[in-house]
Amino acid sequence: MMRITETVKQLIIINIIFFVGSFVVGDAAINILAMHFPISPDFKVWQIITHMFMHGSIMHILFNMFALFSFGGLLEQLWGPKKFIFFYISCGLGAVALHIGINYIQIYNCLEILETSGLSKGAVIEALNAKNFEMLVNKSDVSTVQTLAEIYFTPMLGASGAVYGLLVAFAFMFPNAELMLMFIPVPIKAKYFVPALLAYDLFFGLKGQSIFGGGDDGIAHFAHLGGALIGFIMMWYWKKNAFNNNRWN
């Protein structure tokens, strides 16, 4: 069995500490440490980093930490700890950048609709911050206000974006390695598995609902894609410049 590497071990410990701490503290931890939309009064600059260590459920953290252990250890052994942590954090930042970018487009579209009802963007933001939803609903349709409020107030949290970057890196370096999921007991080569996973996230990110139906699944699909995109760009650049084999100790 592959031993756990030092940086991966430290990341897992930090994630567990954050998870237990947020369970003890409650919603206050989510408000302070999860990533909020930048113009929200709950936004703090450190959330750009701290959101990567927050998780919403035991299954959420278990899946992410299992993937971090499974793929991160080998990459850290090949790259060295400094290069690994640089890659990991960069993918996490890419995840939040794409997630916020998509949210900005959606919020802007909702603001445009409300503006046709005679409300300025500033007035809408002020009403949102005051949680004066009744005033907004009186000026527009419920679905627009609901969509706007959900995007504006729902925080992003989890290491999934960074983990997706690791998945891309693994598939890039070991395309023929066979992976197996618990609910798909058939080995699938990494070069097929990872693109299929990304296609799933793209489809349901655009569709905005779970594969099981019932509306929004609460998963930040575009954050996954953002982490994967940065991971791919970095791997492509490193390989092109013969940098991929260099270790940062």
C-alpha positions in Angstrom: 0.0 0.0 0.0 1.3 3.5 -0.9 2.4 5.4 2.1 0.9 8.8 2.8 3.3 11.7 1.8 4.0 14.6 4.2 2.2 17.4 2.4 -0.8 15.3 1.6 -1.0 14.2 5.3 -0.8 17.8 6.4 -3.6 18.8 4.0 -5.8 16.0 5.2 -5.2 17.0 8.8 -6.0 20.6 8.1 -9.2 19.6 6.3 -10.3 17.4 9.2 -9.6 20.2 11.7 -11.7 22.7 9.7 -14.5 20.1 9.4 -14.6 19.3 13.1 -14.3 22.9 14.0 -17.1 24.0 11.7 -19.3 21.2 13.1 -18.6 22.5 16.6 -19.0 26.2 15.8 -21.9 25.8 13.4 -23.1 28.2 10.7 -20.7 31.0 11.9 -17.8 29.0 10.5 -19.5 28.8 7.1 -20.1 32.5 7.1 -16.5 33.3 8.0 -14.6 30.7 6.0 -16.6 29.5 3.0 -16.4 31.5 -0.2 -19.1 34.2 -0.6 -19.8 36.3 -3.7 -17.3 39.2 -3.6 -19.9 42.0 -3.3 -21.7 40.2 -0.5 -21.3 41.7 3.0 -20.2 38.2 4.2 -17.2 38.1 1.8 -13.8 38.2 3.3 -10.6 38.1 1.3 -9.2 35.0 3.1 -12.2 33.0 1.9 -10.4 32.6 -1.4 -8.1 30.2 0.4 -10.1 29.0 3.4 -13.0 27.7 1.3 -10.7 24.9 0.1 -10.6 23.4 3.6 -14.3 23.6 4.3 -16.8 20.7 3.7 -20.6 20.5 4.0 -21.0 16.9 5.0 -19.1 13.8 6.0 -19.5 12.2 2.6 -18.2 15.4 1.0 -14.9 15.4 3.0 -14.5 11.6 2.8 -14.6 11.6 -1.1 -12.3 14.5 -1.4 -9.8 13.3 1.2 -9.8 9.8 -0.4 -9.1 11.3 -3.8 -6.4 13.5 -2.3 -4.7 10.5 -0.7 -5.1 8.3 -3.8 -3.7 10.7 -6.4 -1.9 13.4 -4.4 0.7 11.1 -2.8 2.1 9.8 -6.1 2.2 13.3 -7.5 4.0 14.7 -4.5 6.6 11.9 -4.7 7.2 12.8 -8.3 7.1 16.6 -8.0 8.3 17.3 -4.5 6.3 19.0 -1.8 6.6 22.6 -2.9 5.7 21.9 -6.5 2.7 19.8 -5.4 1.3 22.4 -3.0 1.8 25.1 -5.7 -0.2 23.0 -8.1 -2.9 22.1 -5.6 -3.5 25.7 -4.4 -3.4 27.0 -8.0 -6.2 24.6 -9.0 -8.2 25.6 -6.0 -7.9 29.2 -7.1 -8.9 28.3 -10.6 -12.0 26.6 -9.2 -13.1 29.7 -7.3 -12.3 32.0 -10.2 -14.5 30.1 -12.7 -17.3 29.6 -10.1 -17.4 33.3 -9.3 -17.2 34.2 -13.0 -20.2 32.1 -13.8 -22.1 33.4 -10.8 -21.3 37.0 -11.9 -22.9 36.3 -15.3 -26.0 34.8 -13.8 -26.4 37.6 -11.2 -25.8 40.3 -13.9 -28.6 38.7 -16.0 -31.0 38.8 -13.1 -30.1 42.4 -12.4 -30.8 43.3 -16.0 -34.3 41.8 -15.6 -34.9 43.7 -12.4 -33.6 46.9 -13.9 -36.4 46.7 -16.5 -38.8 46.9 -13.6 -37.5 50.3 -12.6 -34.9 49.2 -10.0 -31.3 50.3 -10.3 -28.6 47.7 -9.7 -27.5 49.5 -6.6 -31.0 49.4 -5.2 -31.2 45.7 -5.9 -27.9 45.0 -4.2 -29.0 47.1 -1.2 -32.2 45.2 -0.9 -30.3 41.9 -1.1 -27.9 42.9 1.6 -30.9 43.9 3.8 -32.7 40.7 2.7 -35.7 42.7 1.7 -37.0 40.1 -0.7 -40.6 41.3 -0.5 -39.7 44.6 -2.2 -37.9 42.7 -5.0 -40.7 40.3 -5.5 -43.2 43.1 -5.8 -41.1 44.6 -8.6 -40.4 41.4 -10.5 -41.2 37.7 -10.8 -40.5 35.3 -8.0 -38.2 33.0 -10.0 -35.8 35.8 -10.9 -35.5 36.9 -7.3 -35.2 33.4 -6.1 -32.4 32.6 -8.6 -30.6 35.9 -7.7 -30.9 35.2 -3.9 -29.7 31.6 -4.2 -26.6 32.6 -6.2 -25.8 35.6 -4.0 -26.2 34.0 -0.6 -25.0 30.4 -1.3 -21.4 30.0 -0.3 -18.9 27.8 -2.1 -16.9 25.3 -0.1 -14.8 22.2 -0.5 -11.5 20.9 -1.9 -13.1 19.5 -5.0 -11.7 22.0 -7.4 -8.1 21.3 -6.2 -8.8 17.6 -6.3 -10.1 17.8 -9.9 -6.8 19.4 -10.8 -5.0 16.4 -9.3 -7.2 14.0 -11.3 -6.3 15.9 -14.5 -2.6 15.7 -13.6 -2.8 12.0 -12.9 -4.5 11.3 -16.2 -2.0 13.5 -18.0 0.9 11.6 -16.6 -0.6 8.1 -16.4 -3.3 8.0 -19.1 -3.4 4.2 -19.2 -3.7 3.7 -15.5 -7.0 1.9 -14.7 -9.4 3.4 -12.2 -12.4 1.9 -10.6 -15.5 3.4 -8.9 -17.4 1.7 -6.2 -20.7 1.8 -8.2 -19.0 1.0 -11.6 -17.0 -2.3 -10.9 -15.2 -2.1 -14.2 -11.7 -0.7 -14.6 -11.6 2.5 -16.8 -8.4 4.0 -18.1 -7.6 7.4 -16.7 -7.6 9.0 -20.1 -11.3 8.1 -20.5 -12.4 8.3 -16.9 -11.3 11.9 -16.3 -12.8 13.4 -19.5 -16.0 11.6 -18.9 -16.2 13.0 -15.3 -15.5 16.5 -16.7 -18.2 16.0 -19.4 -20.6 15.1 -16.6 -19.8 18.3 -14.7 -20.2 20.4 -17.8 -23.5 18.9 -18.7 -25.1 19.2 -15.2 -23.4 22.6 -14.6 -25.2 23.9 -17.7 -28.4 22.1 -16.9 -28.3 23.2 -13.3 -29.8 20.0 -11.8 -28.9 16.7 -10.4 -28.8 13.4 -12.4 -31.5 12.3 -10.0 -33.8 15.2 -10.9 -35.4 17.6 -8.5 -33.7 20.9 -9.4 -30.3 22.2 -8.4 -28.1 19.5 -6.9 -26.1 22.0 -4.8 -22.8 21.0 -6.5 -20.5 23.7 -7.8 -19.9 21.9 -11.1 -18.1 24.9 -12.6 -15.7 25.0 -9.7 -14.7 21.4 -10.5 -14.2 22.5 -14.1 -12.2 25.5 -13.1 -9.8 23.4 -11.0 -9.5 20.9 -13.9 -8.9 23.6 -16.4 -6.0 25.2 -14.4 -4.6 21.7 -13.8 -4.7 21.0 -17.6 -3.1 24.3 -18.5 -0.3 23.8 -15.9 0.4 20.3 -17.0 0.4 21.3 -20.7 2.8 24.2 -20.0 5.1 22.1 -17.9 5.3 19.3 -20.4 5.9 21.7 -23.3 8.8 23.3 -21.4 10.2 20.0 -20.2 9.5 21.2 -16.7 7.2 18.4 -15.7 10.1 16.2 -14.4 11.6 19.0 -12.3 11.1 18.6 -8.5 10.6 21.4 -6.1 11.9 20.2 -2.7 
